[in-house]
Amino acid sequence: MKVKGEAVVLDDLDLEILQALEENSKQTYTEIGRLLGVAHSTVYDRIRKMETHGIIKKYTVILDLDKVGVKYITAIMTVFTDPKESENVAKRLSELEQVLEVSTSLSEELLIIAKVVAEDQEKLHSFIAHSIAPLPGVLRIRTSIVTRKYKEECANSFFQSRGN
Amino acid sequence: MMTPSPGSRILRKLPRENAFYFFTSIGNYTGEKAASLEEFVERVREVNVKSLEFHLYRGDLEKWTDQTLEDGELAERIRSLKSLSPLGDSLRDQLLLIVSKRYEKLKGTSSAKPM
């Protein structure tokens, strides 16, 4: 890993370590080192540097909610906003725990795209009607309920495959 | 201090969080809202009729008029309309008749001076 000004450039070994962590972040430094043919101290050193520079933001857990009997639905919500209020709307959405992701997009109009979860359709509707539609600057909302998910990855894999 | 008449209470302007927000289906907000009975009459006149169908059969209109606007009489009339199962323009016309008559009546009583 090299630091050039504010940019950090990862080398092949960094990317391989990240890939190993993405597959299983509970692996020990020794296990990763053995997998990649390098010393565990090298793995430790690289991981510490990536943590220090904020490249590795956190280690988390992906739950299979179906297995614990939690029923929920996911929806993708497009919020059309008044451009003057767009940032405030995005910030307010980001504070709500039912909202998992918030992004802005500029097409013909300024849009906010958000991923939302709720226990069922009725609760989803109530949440949108009572917590999102009344926000100042919200002009209208389009919502699509996800019926089946075919793939879910984070962007890391794509950039790792392209070699940074 | 004078207590406001029931009519003027029903005709009051509501804060935006208590307004009625018109949707055409689950999560699809039209951008139209009504924060008073007067605005509600206007929205019924012009909003996408699919929105009126969506809310009437979910019971949203009667619930809002009863619990938020606090007009039980109007809520009862809307409930009766629902039992007739109107659709499309017929629904709009009948609903508009109910809410505009109610609005005119309350406006007349709230502005009338006591003898």
HADDOCK unambig.tbl for C-alpha pairs under 7 A between the chains (distance, minus, plus):
assign (segid A and resid 125 and name CA) (segid B and resid 26 and name CA) 5.34 0.50 0.50
assign (segid A and resid 125 and name CA) (segid B and resid 27 and name CA) 5.07 0.50 0.50
assign (segid A and resid 128 and name CA) (segid B and resid 27 and name CA) 6.02 0.50 0.50
assign (segid A and resid 129 and name CA) (segid B and resid 21 and name CA) 6.64 0.50 0.50
assign (segid A and resid 130 and name CA) (segid B and resid 17 and name CA) 6.97 0.50 0.50
assign (segid A and resid 134 and name CA) (segid B and resid 16 and name CA) 6.19 0.50 0.50
assign (segid A and resid 134 and name CA) (segid B and resid 17 and name CA) 5.59 0.50 0.50
assign (segid A and resid 139 and name CA) (segid B and resid 31 and name CA) 5.07 0.50 0.50
assign (segid A and resid 140 and name CA) (segid B and resid 29 and name CA) 5.22 0.50 0.50
assign (segid A and resid 140 and name CA) (segid B and resid 30 and name CA) 5.37 0.50 0.50
assign (segid A and resid 140 and name CA) (segid B and resid 31 and name CA) 4.33 0.50 0.50
assign (segid A and resid 141 and name CA) (segid B and resid 28 and name CA) 5.32 0.50 0.50
assign (segid A and resid 141 and name CA) (segid B and resid 29 and name CA) 4.78 0.50 0.50
assign (segid A and resid 141 and name CA) (segid B and resid 30 and name CA) 6.91 0.50 0.50
assign (segid A and resid 142 and name CA) (segid B and resid 27 and name CA) 6.57 0.50 0.50
assign (segid A and resid 142 and name CA) (segid B and resid 28 and name CA) 4.68 0.50 0.50
assign (segid A and resid 142 and name CA) (segid B and resid 29 and name CA) 6.61 0.50 0.50
assign (segid A and resid 143 and name CA) (segid B and resid 27 and name CA) 5.16 0.50 0.50
assign (segid A and resid 143 and name CA) (segid B and resid 28 and name CA) 5.55 0.50 0.50
